[in-house]
Amino acid sequence: MADDYDNMTVAELKELLKEQGLPVSGKKADLIERLAGAAEEEDASVEETEAASDAEENDDDFFEDDDDWDDDEDEVHVAKQKPVLDEATQEALALRAAQKKKTPSFRRTEWFRYKRLSRSGWRAPHGMDNKQRRNFKYRGSLVRVGHGKVASARGLHPSGFKEVMVHNLNDLETIDPETQAARIGRTVGGRKRENIHARADELGIRILNRRRNV
């Protein structure tokens, strides 16, 4: 597989990385190493999946004739619930995702010169001789009306949920699990966050910024 990557151009390697959602920066050797590592991880995951399926089949054979098996076992909580959306909203979300791929990255004037500007958000360029304001090609793109997205999908999470900020257990009671999802505030502590997670699981509410260790 590595020999196949050696025969490919840098552009072709970057296309493969983009398809797999991997970074495209670095030299050709770095790109090849990144692709080879992803291929190894994929092979390992396939082997683990096959082993898990074999184990499940053995478990099914073990409990096949067991009459004392408890059919009322609690269901495992699914962390990522899906919203209930109409066709118009689904089409709007798909169109917004397609538009977002074509939208340029808006960077502040002189962002490449000063580190503090590279970390800041967009600011409209000013000044009579400003190169970005005058649309010089080697400068960044300007924010314009034409870059706007679908109005009906504006403010929705990519999953389709409408985000609701949550700071305590009472905030969960007003959320509609079918159309809304919770986002826990940054100031909420670990113990309260754990209680919010447990209550959200009971109500079937999806938490967008759920932490793995809680």
N, C-alpha and C positions, 0 to 999 in steps of 0.2 A: 504493500500500500504506500509506503514511503517513497518507493521508486516512482510510483505513478505521480505523486505530488512533485517530485523533482522535475519531471518532464513538463509540468504545467507552468504557465506564466503567473506573475504576481496578481494580475487582474483576475484570472480564473480562480486563484486561491482565495482572493478576497470575496468573490461571489459565493464560493462554498461556505466561507465563514459567515457571511450575511445570512444565508439560508438557515444556518444552524444557530443564529443569534449570538455569535461569538465576536470578540473584538477583532478589528481588521488592521490595527496598528502594528508597526514593527517591520523588521526585515523579512526576506523570504524564508530564511531558516526558522524564524520565530513563527511565521504563519504555518509552515509545515509541521513544526512541533505541536502547535495548538490543534491542528486538524488530527494529527496522529493520536494525541491524548484524548480528544473527543471520541475517536473511533474505538479506542480501548475501553473507555467508560461505557460506551454503548454496548460493546460485546459483553462486558461484565454485567450490565443491567439485564441483558437478554438471558444470560446464564442464571442470574438470580430469579428472574421471572419463571423460567422453566423449572427451577428447583422448587419454587413456591407452589407452582401448579401441581407438581408431583406430590408435594406434601399434602396439598388440599385433597387430591384424589385418594391418598392413603387415609386421611381423616374421614372422608366420606365412606370409604369401605369399612372403617372401624366402627362408625356409628350407624351403619346402614340397618342393622338388625337389632339395634338397641332400643327397646320400647320405653326405657326410663329417661330418654333424652328430653331435656327441658325445651319445649317449643316456645316458651314465653320469655326467652332470653332478651335482655335489653338490647336495642339496636345501637350500633356505633354512631356517634355524632358525625355528621358531615359538615366540615368547617366551611366549605364554600357553597353556600346556597345560591340558587339561580333565581333571578327576578322573573316576575310574571309580566311580560311585555306584549303589547299588541304588534301587529305587523308593521304599522307605520313607524313605531319607535325602533323596532329592529332594523328597518331599512335606513332610518336616520343615523343610527349608531354605525352601521356598516359604511354608509357614505362618509361619515365624519372620520372614520378610521382610514378610508382611502384618501381623503383630502389631507389628512395629517401627514401621510407619507410624502406628499408633494410639497409640504410647507417648509420653507427654509428655516434655518436656525437664526434667530434674531439676536445679534450681539451688539453691545454698546460700542460707541466710537472709541477707538484706541484701546480696545479690550486686549489686544495682543501685546501692547506696550507696557501696561501696568497690571500687576496681579490683582489688585483690589478691584479694578474694573472688570476683569474676567470673571470675578465671583459675583458681581452685581447683575441686576436684571436689565431689561431694555430701558433705554432713555432716548427720547427723540433728539436727534442731532440739531445743533444750532450753530449759527455763525455763517457769515456771507461766503466764506471760502471753504466751508466744511466739505470734504470729499464725499462722505457718505450721504449728506443731504443733497449733493449735486449728482448723485447716482453714478459715481465712478465705478466701473465694473469690478475693480480689484477690492472694493470695499464691501461691507456686509449689506444684506437686504434691509429694506425699510418696512416697517409695519404699515400695512395699507388696508383699506376696506375690503379689498378682494381676497385677503387671507382669512376672512371670517368663515366659521364653520356653520353647520346646519343649526338653525335656531331652535328647532324642536328637541334637539339632543344636547343643548347647551346646559352645562351644570351637572350633567349626569356622569357617574363613574363609568369607566370603560366596560364594566360588567353590565351596566344598565341600571344599577341602583341609584337612588337619590341619597346623597350622604347626609347624615344627621349627627351632629357633634354630641357626644355623651360624656358626662362628668360624674354621674352617680347612677344608682340602680333605678331611681325614679324616671330618669330620662329614657330608659328602655321601654317603659310602659306605653309611651305615646308613639312608638315606632310601628309601622306596618311592615311585617316581614316580607310581604310579597313585592313591595315596590321600594322600600327604604332599607338602608344598611347603616350600621353604627360606625363611627370613627371616634375612638377614645381620645380625650384631650391629653396633651403632652404633660400637663401638671398632675395627672392622676398617678397616685402611688401604686406600688406593686401589689399590696394586699387588696386594695379596693379594685384594682384592675382584675385580679383573680376572681373576685366576687362578680364583677361585671361579666366576665367570660362565662362563668357558670350560669348566671341568670339568662344570658343571651342564648346559651345552648338550650335551656328549657323553653324559651320562647321561639326558638328557631330563627334567630336574628343573626345575620352575617356581620362579623366585625372585620372591617377593611384593614386595620393596622394591628392585627392580632400578633402577639409575640409568641415565639415557639417555646420559650422556657416558662410560660405561664399557663 
